Amino acid sequence: MIKRPVVCILGPTGAGKTATALGLARKFPVRVINFDSRQVYTDFPVITAQPNRDETAVCPHELYGFLPTSETINAAGFVRLAEERIEASAENELPVLVGGTGMYLQSLTSGLAPIPDIPDDIRERIRRRAEEEGGPSLYAELEKVDPEYCRRTHPNNRQRNARALEVYEATGRTFTWWHNREVPPSPYEFLKIGIMVDLDVLTPLLALRIDKMLKAGAVEEARRAWEICPDDSAPGWTGIGCSELLRYIKGEISMDETRHLWLKNTRAYAKRQLTWFKRETDINWFAPGEHAEAVRIVEQWLAD
């Protein structure tokens, strides 16, 4: 079976992944598909640095800004949507996944455990428990039925703990049991291109980007989003930038404190992203702006 080629552009936030994708689009007919868990939200195009009109005019962009602040999407949901967009691409188009959510990309490239759909009533009941009781309570319950999975998660990771419990309740099998089942091979062949930036070099660039977002109306964007979804526990408000700006518009912190926390949390997130991607051995790393080199390796890969 001939597998369809798919390029993945990954790296820490603010490293220049979109610019690299657009560099490819000037050489190949490209369809960009997002795999960033924050750029899916409709109400936060500025705060989450979604591609602007000039960028989306270069080539088609998919899975950006489609999800309400009140909703969430997990890795399985992302894989389903991404595969739909890949399959919908024209035969001559090169699907290019762009983002920084390692779990989403891993789920697509390595496959997902064949977990059945969870009934809505179970998912909603566990979700309410997670909100009312918090992640540690669910974690304590999870330790009794799936201690192996607990070693890979954290008491405060409410979303992952809730997911593991809902799977156990719906199927009678643990998350670990499902993940140990054989996963069917992917119908795609992936080329991973990573944008590598030293964290000390990246930090001042992140500070500049935050200032640009503020000048572009990030505060006003947060105010509009709060009018639409005045629930600070909603999934969209948990994103970096969103949560800090929400505290500002609620009068809890000053703008200087907002900017400081936004940069601090963004830097910490970039560090986690770098740690995640450095574990992978099949990434072709480039510095920001090395678009010609990225084009060259894609050309060589497609020719092989």
Phi, psi and omega in degrees: 000129176278122182271143180286133179285136177224128178265139177240124177250117188228173180145179182288160178301137178081007185278343180107032181293318180298318179299322178294319178298319179292329174297320176293323183294339177281350180247326183236156169286108191246145168238112182278134179234122183288139167228041174253125187291344180264331183283003177280346190275130183298321190277356187231052181295323180284310186296327180262008175057046175290150180306139181273182185298319179298322181288317181288344177285341182288321181200165179297141176235131184239152173066030172251137170056048181242352188250131176296155180301331184281352185247164178226163177223134180261182184298320180296319178295321177297314181302317180299313181292319180296318179295324176298318181290323177297314181293331180279349179295145177296158184299327182271358181273144175260111176293129180234110177279131184229127178166188183223011179269097186302322181296321178298313182294317179299321180296325180282315185282325183261346180092160181246149173301141184284060182284130178296161175299140181268130178305142184301324184292324178290315180300317182292321180294317179293322179299317179297319178298319180299319180290320185279321186261335181089165183298317182301325179295316178294323180298318180298321177291321181294326179301330182287330185253334184215067182297331180295317178293326180299334178288346181252000179235197185216146180306329183271358180276082187300318184294314182291322179294321178295318179299315180297321180290321180293325177295316180296317181293322184281327188248343184077005179239148181283163175301319180299317179300315180294319182289340178274356178283155182293135180257131179297149181294150180286144176279005184242152171251126188252138169245121182259126177243120181252140175259110185258128176224133175297139186300323179292329176284323183289326188304309178296332176292323176294322178297317178296321181295321178297318178299320178295321178296319179296319178292331181277000175104028181299321180295315179297323178298318178295321178298317178297318180296325180291326176294324180284319184224081181278055180227103185289354175266359180296145185305322183296333181280351181280349183290151177295135186095310179294312183293321180292318179292328177296319177298324179293311184289343175272359176081017183276330181220161179278172178294322177299318178294322179300310181298318180299311181293321180300313180292316180301313182288326177294317178298317179297321178294316178300321178297318178295320179298315179298318179298318180298308187287333179293341179287340182273141185256357185250028181259133173268109188269139176224158173277157177304138178089353180277058186291322181298321179293321178295318177300317182300315183289328176293316177301315180296317181296317180292332182280335182291000000 
